[in-house]
Amino acid sequence: MSFSHEDVQRLLQLLDSSHFDELHLEADGIKLSLRRGGAMAGLAPKAPVATPVTAASAPLPPSTLATPSTASIAAAPQTSGDASLLDVRAPMLGTFFGAPKPGAEPFVAVGGRVDANTAVGIIEVMKLMNSISAGVEGVVVEVLVRDGDLVEFDQVLMRVRPV
């Protein structure tokens, strides 16, 4: 396995759009370490460094979907002013896709009904597609991300009115 220029650029974008300062990746004997903002290499971190991306032991085709993960849900008051809405949040950082393939109908749309197991999108991390479930039953009121948007861990993807 080798990393192309595009792979490294993508990793740099993911790191830049996240709240992490470092990324360490090991795959098939290749080690890659990235640091944001010129973090000093000689200093040991005060806390363990979280690695947002892990490499699988064997590459998977882009069409492979990982086991569905449930997005986290928070019942905190919303910026839209409606405290009854729940946030469906990204369980990881990566590239969000709202449809199973380009040109297809989206998984969910405003006004659509979801239950806990309804797929609301896919987050791609290192060519691994992760299906994201709503984790709540209700009606989608607002979708806050578009296809191709880089999303961070715990970023609000959509808002749902519970039923």
N, C-alpha and C positions, 0 to 999 in steps of 0.2 A: 504494500500500500504506500502511496506517496500523496503528498498534498500539492495540489496545483496552486497557481497564483490566485485563481478565483476562490479556492477553498480558504486560503489564508486571508484574503480580503473579506470574505464572509465572516470568518471568525473575528476579525478586527471590528467589523460592524456590530456583531453581536456583543462583543466586549464593550465597545463604545456606548451602546444603547442600554447597557445594564448598569447596575449599581456596584458591580464587582471591580476590583482594581487589578486582579491577576487571573489568568487562565492557564492551567497546566493540562496538557493532553498527551496521552501515550497511546499509540496504536501500532501494532505489529513492529515493535522495535524502534519506532520513530517517536521522539519526544519533542513537544512543542510547548514553549512557555512564552506567554504574552503578558506584558505589564502596561497599564494605562499611565499616562502622564509622567513617564520617566521614573517610576517608582524605583528606589535604590535597591540593587540586587544584593548588596552585602548585608542588608538588615534582615534579621529574622522577624517574621510577623508575630504580633502580640497574641493573635488568636489564629486558629486554623483557617486556612484559606479555603473557601467554598469553591468547588469546581462545578460550574453550571452545565457542562457538557461532558458526557462519558462516551467512550468509544466502545462499540460492540466488538466481540471477538471476531466476528465475520461480517463483512459488509452486507447490508440489506438493500434490495432494490427499492427505488423511490416509492413504488406503489404499495409497499408493505406498511400496514398499519400496526402500531404497537397496541398492547392491551389498553383499552379505554381508561383514561384517568378522569376522576371527577374534579371539576373545577371547584375552588374554594368559594364559599358563600359568606357574605357579611351582611348583617341587618342594620348597619350603621346608617344614620341619616344621609341622604344623597344630595348631591349638588343641585339636582333638579327640583329639590324642595319637597319631594314625596318620600316620607320616612317609611312607607309601607313597601317600597321596592327593595329587592335583594340584588346585590352585585354578583355576577358570575365572573370570577377572576381567573387569570391565566395561572396554571399550576407550574409553569416553567417559562423560560425565556426562549424566544425563537421567532420564526416567521409565521404569522397567522394566515390561514386560508379558510374562508367561509363556505366553500363548496368542495365537493369531492374531487373535481377536476376543473380545469379552465373551461368556461362556457357553460358549465352545468348549473342547475338551480342551486341556490344556497341551502345549507342545512336548515337554517331557520331565518325568518324574516320578522320584522315588526308586526305584531298581531298574531304571530304563530304561537301555538300551544306547545309547551315542552313538559317532559317529566324528568325524573332524576337520571334516567338512562339515555335521554335524547342527545345525540351527537350535535353539538352546536358549532363545531369547527375542528380544524386540524392545526397543530403547531408543529412546524418542521424544525428540527435541530440536527444539524450534521447529516442531512439527507434521511433522517429517521422521522417518519410521519407519526405523530401522536394524536389520537382521536380524543377530543375534549368533550366530556359530558356536562349537561346543565347542572345536575346535582340538586335540582329543585323542581317542583311542579308549579306551573303557572303560565302566564302569557308574556311573551317578549314585548317590552315597551320601548326599548332603545338599544341599538347596536352601535357601539362606540369605536369599532375598529373595521378597517377595510382589508380586502385581500392584499397580501403582500406587505402589510405593516409589520414592522418589528415590534414585538411585545415583550415586556419585562415580566419577571416573576411577580405575581400578585396584582398585575395591572387589570383594571376593570375592562372586560370585553363587552359585556351587555348587561342590561338591567331587566329584571323579571318581576312582574306583579304576581305574588303567590296566590294560589286558589285553594 
